[in-house]
Amino acid sequence: TSANLSGQKSPMKFSDISEEIRKAVDYVVEDPDNKVSEFSGSSVIKVWNNNQIKILRE
């Protein structure tokens, strides 16, 4: 899972993430400043109900 659909351009700021992606995930962490990312890919983080966190992809 990523912040873009397969074959689509990676979003570089929050507002570039499609509404389709935002509606399909359990939770979205918004960036109120909508800054352009210095990174080329998205991070994928799993959070369990007991607040355990695992970074799946940086």
C-alpha positions as CSV (number, residue, x, y, z in Angstrom):
1,T,0.0,0.0,0.0
2,S,1.2,3.5,-0.8
3,A,-0.1,7.0,-1.1
4,N,-0.6,6.5,-4.8
5,L,-2.2,3.8,-7.0
6,S,0.1,1.6,-9.0
7,G,1.4,3.4,-12.0
8,Q,0.5,6.9,-10.8
9,K,2.9,9.6,-9.8
10,S,3.9,9.6,-6.2
11,P,2.4,12.6,-4.3
12,M,4.9,15.1,-3.0
13,K,2.6,16.9,-0.6
14,F,-0.6,16.0,1.3
15,S,-3.0,17.7,-1.1
16,D,-1.6,15.5,-4.0
17,I,-2.9,12.3,-2.4
18,S,-6.1,11.3,-4.2
19,E,-9.4,11.3,-2.5
20,E,-9.8,7.6,-3.5
21,I,-6.7,6.7,-1.5
22,R,-7.8,8.9,1.5
23,K,-11.2,7.1,1.7
24,A,-9.6,3.6,1.3
25,V,-7.4,3.7,4.4
26,D,-8.2,3.5,8.1
27,Y,-6.4,6.7,9.1
28,V,-4.7,9.6,7.5
29,V,-2.2,11.9,9.2
30,E,-2.7,15.3,7.7
31,D,0.0,17.9,7.2
32,P,-1.6,21.2,8.0
33,D,1.2,23.1,6.2
34,N,0.9,21.0,3.1
35,K,4.7,21.1,2.7
36,V,6.5,19.6,-0.3
37,S,8.3,16.4,0.8
38,E,12.0,16.0,0.5
39,F,11.5,12.3,0.1
40,S,10.4,10.4,-3.0
41,G,8.3,7.7,-1.4
42,S,5.7,7.3,1.3
43,S,6.1,5.6,4.6
44,V,3.8,2.8,5.6
45,I,3.2,2.4,9.3
46,K,1.1,-0.3,11.0
47,V,-0.6,0.7,14.3
48,W,-2.3,-1.9,16.5
49,N,-5.2,-1.2,18.9
50,N,-2.7,-1.6,21.8
51,N,-0.7,1.4,20.4
52,Q,2.1,-0.9,19.1
53,I,3.7,0.6,16.0
54,K,5.7,-1.0,13.3
55,I,7.3,0.8,10.4
56,L,6.7,-1.4,7.3
57,R,8.4,0.9,4.8
58,E,10.3,4.2,5.3
